[in-house]
Amino acid sequence: MAMVCLTDFEEYAKEHLSKATWDYYAAGADECCTRDDNILAFKRIRLRPRILRDVSMSDTRTTVQGTEISFPVGIAPTAFHCLAWHEGEVATARGTEALNTCYITSTYSTCSVEEIVAAAPNGYRWFQLYVYRDRKLSEQIVHRVEGLGYKALVLTVDVPYTGKRRNDIRNQFKLPPHLKVKNFDGVFQQEASVPEDYGIPANTLDPSISWKDVYWLQSITHLPIIIKGILTKEDAELAVEHGVQGIIVSNHGGRQLDGGPASIDALTEIVDTVQGRIEIYLDGGIRTGSDVLKALALGAKCVFIGRPAVWGLAYKGEEGVREVLQILNDEFRLSMALSGCRNVAEINRNLIQLSKL
């Protein structure tokens, strides 16, 4: 069967992954309202295409943090890729490198940061970071990735506690014994009596994390810091004031607070507040090239895909990731042309029918 669009990969993954694995990737928090709204919100936005603009040549390239990528779609950090494909994150890294775009490696990878770099030495990578109660743990991984040539740190700030994902509780989700959170291999002397939370001991994440931890992070690294998980203009302003280099507008794929806004609905107020002082990105709900176009028209510099990358992996590993990215690239190029845009610089808010927002 030809894989024509991202939902084809979704259907394949649902059929071929175990129920517990599918449920883990698909999960939203509570009633999954925010998870579902991430996708529905894009469908509510209408475009205002311009015609007769000579779109015989088109250029999808852009830059993020000063580095050129082939098109404005990267891979968002998602955990446990070995559940979807035996090579896991190594395959994701190769597939992303082949398309010359950005791969944000998750802390919760089932391959180590060293293995990922070895597999795709020329790939452009950022590292997604959590702050742990034991700051030394966070500090050690920061120094590891900095030494390995990762180009930015993505600080995830929307998980003081893990959201309530009902199916994971019902399935008693646990990593199978042959897999582990590779970046912390040997760090936790796991005792059977200590409950586990997604591959590491429960209560490892620090709920006391605050803005002062951004200053702490800046004191231990020279890497740009991008904050992932901002949904309001107030927090966007604070992010700028604390000297970070970027924001990912994100609700964690609807997996944390249910009832918050869809990412694309939160984007506009953040863009209007930041006024170009730092770069703004978005994840959550990107399923087509026209979704990418809409996000850029509303002010995102680049978008990131989470679940669709995992579906690609489940389909055919590295090749599947490549296919998912290629389909989005082709669809984005076509949507651009059909809207009268020859390059990303020509994409702006005039493309959006604001009365429908």
C-alpha positions as CSV (number, residue, x, y, z in Angstrom):
1,M,0.0,0.0,0.0
2,A,1.3,3.4,-0.9
3,M,1.8,5.7,2.1
4,V,0.3,9.0,0.9
5,C,-0.2,11.1,4.0
6,L,0.6,11.0,7.7
7,T,-2.7,9.4,8.7
8,D,-1.6,6.3,6.6
9,F,1.4,5.9,8.9
10,E,-0.9,6.4,11.9
11,E,-3.2,3.6,10.8
12,Y,-0.3,1.3,10.1
13,A,1.3,2.0,13.5
14,K,-2.1,1.4,15.3
15,E,-2.4,-2.0,13.5
16,H,1.2,-3.2,14.1
17,L,2.2,-1.9,17.5
18,S,1.1,-3.7,20.7
19,K,-1.9,-2.2,22.5
20,A,0.1,-1.0,25.4
21,T,2.7,0.7,23.1
22,W,0.1,2.3,20.9
23,D,-1.8,3.5,23.9
24,Y,1.4,5.0,25.4
25,Y,2.2,7.0,22.2
26,A,-1.5,8.0,21.6
27,A,-2.2,8.9,25.2
28,G,-3.5,12.3,26.2
29,A,-4.2,13.5,29.7
30,D,-7.7,12.8,31.3
31,E,-10.4,13.1,28.6
32,C,-7.9,14.0,25.8
33,C,-9.7,17.2,25.0
34,T,-6.5,19.2,24.5
35,R,-4.8,16.3,22.6
36,D,-7.7,16.2,20.1
37,D,-8.1,20.0,19.9
38,N,-4.4,20.3,18.8
39,I,-5.5,18.7,15.5
40,L,-9.0,20.2,15.3
41,A,-7.7,23.8,15.8
42,F,-5.7,23.6,12.6
43,K,-8.8,22.6,10.7
44,R,-10.6,25.7,11.9
45,I,-8.0,28.1,10.4
46,R,-8.7,29.2,6.8
47,L,-6.1,30.4,4.3
48,R,-6.3,33.4,2.0
49,P,-4.4,32.3,-1.1
50,R,-2.9,34.8,-3.5
51,I,-2.7,34.0,-7.2
52,L,-0.7,34.8,-10.3
53,R,2.5,35.1,-8.3
54,D,4.9,33.0,-10.5
55,V,5.5,30.1,-8.2
56,S,7.5,28.2,-10.8
57,M,10.5,28.2,-8.4
58,S,10.1,27.5,-4.7
59,D,12.4,27.4,-1.7
60,T,11.4,25.8,1.6
61,R,14.7,26.4,3.4
62,T,14.8,28.4,6.7
63,T,17.1,28.8,9.7
64,V,16.7,27.9,13.3
65,Q,19.2,29.5,15.8
66,G,21.3,30.6,12.8
67,T,21.6,27.1,11.3
68,E,20.0,26.4,7.9
69,I,17.6,23.5,7.6
70,S,15.9,22.2,4.4
71,F,12.4,23.0,5.5
72,P,10.7,24.3,8.7
73,V,9.8,20.9,10.2
74,G,11.9,19.2,12.8
75,I,11.4,16.1,15.1
76,A,10.0,16.9,18.6
77,P,11.4,15.0,21.6
78,T,9.4,11.8,22.2
79,A,10.5,9.0,24.5
80,F,11.2,5.3,24.0
81,H,11.7,5.0,20.2
82,C,12.9,1.3,20.6
83,L,9.2,0.5,21.4
84,A,8.3,1.4,17.9
85,W,11.4,0.0,16.0
86,H,14.3,-2.1,17.2
87,E,17.0,0.5,16.3
88,G,15.0,3.3,18.0
89,E,16.4,6.8,18.2
90,V,19.4,5.8,16.0
91,A,17.0,5.3,13.1
92,T,15.2,8.5,13.9
93,A,18.6,10.4,13.9
94,R,19.6,8.9,10.5
95,G,16.2,9.7,9.0
96,T,16.3,13.3,10.1
97,E,19.9,13.7,9.0
98,A,18.9,12.5,5.5
99,L,16.4,15.4,5.3
100,N,18.7,17.9,6.7
101,T,16.5,19.2,9.5
102,C,16.6,19.4,13.3
103,Y,16.1,16.4,15.7
104,I,15.4,17.2,19.3
105,T,16.6,14.1,21.2
106,S,14.6,13.2,24.3
107,T,16.1,12.7,27.7
108,Y,14.0,9.5,27.8
109,S,15.7,7.9,24.8
110,T,16.2,4.2,24.6
111,C,19.5,4.8,22.8
112,S,22.3,6.9,24.4
113,V,23.2,10.4,23.2
114,E,26.6,8.9,22.2
115,E,25.0,6.2,20.1
116,I,22.7,8.8,18.4
117,V,25.7,11.0,17.4
118,A,27.7,8.0,16.2
119,A,24.8,6.9,13.9
120,A,24.2,10.4,12.4
121,P,27.5,12.3,12.8
122,N,26.4,15.2,10.5
123,G,22.9,15.6,12.0
124,Y,21.7,18.9,13.5
125,R,20.5,18.1,17.0
126,W,19.2,19.8,20.1
127,F,18.8,18.0,23.4
128,Q,15.6,18.0,25.5
129,L,16.2,18.3,29.2
130,Y,14.3,17.8,32.4
131,V,15.4,19.3,35.7
132,Y,15.8,16.5,38.4
133,R,15.7,16.8,42.2
134,D,19.4,15.7,41.9
135,R,20.7,18.7,39.9
136,K,24.0,16.8,39.4
137,L,22.1,14.4,37.1
138,S,20.9,17.2,34.9
139,E,24.3,18.9,35.0
140,Q,26.1,15.7,33.9
141,I,23.8,15.2,30.9
142,V,24.2,18.8,29.9
143,H,28.0,18.5,29.8
144,R,27.7,15.2,27.9
145,V,25.6,16.6,25.1
146,E,27.6,19.9,24.9
147,G,30.7,17.8,24.4
148,L,29.0,15.7,21.8
149,G,28.1,18.7,19.6
150,Y,24.4,19.1,20.4
151,K,23.6,22.7,19.4
152,A,20.9,23.7,21.9
153,L,19.1,22.7,25.1
154,V,15.4,22.4,25.1
155,L,14.2,22.8,28.7
156,T,10.8,21.1,29.1
157,V,8.9,23.1,31.8
158,D,5.4,21.7,31.7
159,V,6.1,18.5,33.8
160,P,6.4,19.4,37.5
161,Y,4.3,16.2,37.7
162,T,3.3,13.7,35.1
163,G,-0.2,14.1,33.6
164,K,-2.8,11.5,34.3
165,R,-2.9,9.2,31.2
166,R,-5.7,6.8,31.8
167,N,-4.7,4.0,29.5
168,D,-1.2,3.9,30.8
169,I,-2.6,3.4,34.2
170,R,-5.0,0.7,33.0
171,N,-2.3,-1.0,31.1
172,Q,0.2,-0.6,34.0
173,F,2.6,0.7,31.3
174,K,6.3,-0.2,31.9
175,L,9.3,-0.4,29.7
176,P,10.0,-4.0,28.8
177,P,13.0,-5.5,30.6
178,H,15.2,-5.4,27.5
179,L,14.8,-1.6,27.2
180,K,16.0,1.2,29.5
181,V,16.4,4.9,29.6
182,K,19.9,4.7,28.1
183,N,21.1,8.1,29.1
184,F,20.8,7.0,32.8
185,D,22.0,3.5,32.4
186,G,23.5,2.5,35.7
187,V,22.7,5.8,37.4
188,F,19.7,4.5,39.3
189,Q,20.2,1.5,41.5
190,Q,16.6,0.5,41.1
191,E,15.2,-1.4,44.0
192,A,12.1,-3.5,43.3
193,S,10.2,-1.7,46.1
194,V,10.6,1.8,44.5
195,P,7.8,2.5,42.0
196,E,8.8,3.4,38.5
197,D,7.5,6.3,36.4
198,Y,8.2,5.9,32.7
199,G,11.5,4.1,33.0
200,I,13.0,6.0,36.0
201,P,12.3,5.9,39.7
202,A,9.1,7.9,40.6
203,N,9.7,11.4,42.1
204,T,12.9,11.9,40.2
205,L,11.6,15.0,38.4
206,D,11.7,18.2,40.5
207,P,8.3,19.9,41.0
208,S,10.1,22.9,42.6
209,I,11.5,24.0,39.2
210,S,11.2,27.7,38.8
211,W,12.5,30.6,36.7
212,K,15.7,30.7,38.8
213,D,16.6,27.3,37.3
214,V,16.9,29.0,33.9
215,Y,19.6,31.1,35.4
216,W,21.2,28.0,37.0
217,L,21.2,26.3,33.5
218,Q,22.8,29.4,31.9
219,S,25.5,29.2,34.5
220,I,26.5,25.7,33.6
221,T,26.4,25.8,29.8
222,H,27.2,28.0,26.8
223,L,24.4,26.4,24.7
224,P,21.3,28.3,23.7
225,I,18.4,27.5,25.9
226,I,14.9,27.0,24.4
227,I,11.9,26.7,26.7
228,K,9.4,24.1,25.7
229,G,5.9,24.2,27.2
230,I,4.9,27.9,27.1
231,L,1.2,28.7,26.4
232,T,0.7,32.3,27.6
233,K,1.9,35.7,26.7
234,E,2.9,36.3,30.4
235,D,5.3,33.3,30.4
236,A,6.6,34.3,27.0
237,E,7.5,37.7,28.3
238,L,9.2,36.1,31.3
239,A,11.1,33.8,29.0
240,V,12.5,36.8,27.1
241,E,13.3,38.6,30.3
242,H,15.3,35.6,31.5
243,G,17.5,35.6,28.4
244,V,16.5,32.4,26.7
245,Q,17.0,32.0,23.0
246,G,13.7,30.5,21.9
247,I,10.3,29.2,22.9
248,I,8.4,26.1,21.8
249,V,4.7,26.8,22.1
250,S,3.6,23.3,23.3
251,N,1.1,21.6,25.5
252,H,3.1,18.3,25.5
253,G,0.9,16.8,22.9
254,G,-2.1,17.2,25.2
255,R,-0.4,14.8,27.7
256,Q,-0.2,17.1,30.7
257,L,-3.0,19.6,31.5
258,D,-6.2,18.7,29.8
259,G,-8.4,21.7,29.1
260,G,-5.5,24.0,28.1
261,P,-5.4,25.6,24.6
262,A,-4.4,23.9,21.4
263,S,-0.8,24.9,20.6
264,I,-1.8,26.8,17.4
265,D,-4.5,28.8,19.3
266,A,-1.9,29.9,21.9
267,L,0.7,30.9,19.2
268,T,-0.7,34.3,18.2
269,E,-0.6,36.0,21.7
270,I,2.9,34.7,22.2
271,V,4.1,36.0,18.8
272,D,2.5,39.4,19.5
273,T,4.2,39.7,22.9
274,V,7.6,38.5,21.8
275,Q,7.7,40.8,18.8
276,G,10.6,39.0,17.2
277,R,13.0,39.3,20.1
278,I,13.6,35.5,20.2
279,E,12.5,32.7,17.9
280,I,9.2,31.0,18.4
281,Y,8.5,27.4,17.4
282,L,5.5,25.1,17.9
283,D,4.6,21.5,18.3
284,G,1.3,19.7,18.6
285,G,-1.2,18.8,15.9
286,I,0.9,19.1,12.8
287,R,-0.4,16.5,10.3
288,T,-0.2,18.2,6.9
289,G,1.9,20.6,4.9
290,S,-0.9,23.2,5.1
291,D,-0.7,22.9,9.0
292,V,3.0,23.9,8.7
293,L,2.0,26.8,6.4
294,K,-0.6,28.0,8.9
295,A,1.8,27.9,11.8
296,L,4.4,29.9,9.9
297,A,1.8,32.4,8.8
298,L,0.9,32.9,12.5
299,G,4.5,33.5,13.4
300,A,6.2,30.2,14.2
301,K,9.8,30.0,12.8
302,C,9.6,26.2,12.6
303,V,7.3,23.4,13.8
304,F,8.1,20.0,15.3
305,I,6.3,16.7,14.9
306,G,6.1,14.1,17.7
307,R,3.7,11.2,17.2
308,P,4.0,11.2,13.3
309,A,7.8,10.5,13.6
310,V,7.0,7.5,15.8
311,W,4.5,6.3,13.3
312,G,7.1,6.5,10.6
313,L,9.5,4.5,12.8
314,A,6.9,1.8,13.4
315,Y,6.3,1.6,9.6
316,K,9.9,1.2,8.4
317,G,12.5,2.6,10.9
318,E,14.8,5.2,9.4
319,E,13.1,4.9,6.0
320,G,9.7,5.5,7.6
321,V,10.9,8.7,9.4
322,R,12.4,9.9,6.1
323,E,9.1,9.2,4.3
324,V,7.0,11.1,6.9
325,L,9.4,14.1,6.7
326,Q,9.4,14.0,2.9
327,I,5.6,13.9,2.6
328,L,5.4,16.9,4.9
329,N,8.1,18.7,2.9
330,D,6.3,18.0,-0.4
331,E,2.9,19.0,1.0
332,F,4.4,22.2,2.5
333,R,6.0,23.1,-0.8
334,L,2.7,22.6,-2.6
335,S,0.6,24.5,0.0
336,M,3.1,27.4,-0.3
337,A,2.9,27.5,-4.1
338,L,-0.9,27.2,-4.0
339,S,-1.0,30.2,-1.6
340,G,1.3,32.3,-3.8
341,C,4.5,32.0,-1.6
342,R,7.8,31.3,-3.3
343,N,9.9,31.1,0.0
344,V,9.3,31.2,3.7
345,A,10.0,34.9,3.9
346,E,6.8,35.5,1.9
347,I,4.7,33.7,4.5
348,N,2.9,36.1,6.8
349,R,-0.3,36.7,8.7
350,N,-2.0,38.1,5.6
351,L,-2.4,34.4,4.5
352,I,-4.8,33.8,7.4
353,Q,-8.5,34.6,7.4
354,L,-8.5,36.3,10.8
355,S,-12.3,36.5,11.1
356,K,-12.3,32.7,11.4
357,L,-9.9,32.6,14.3
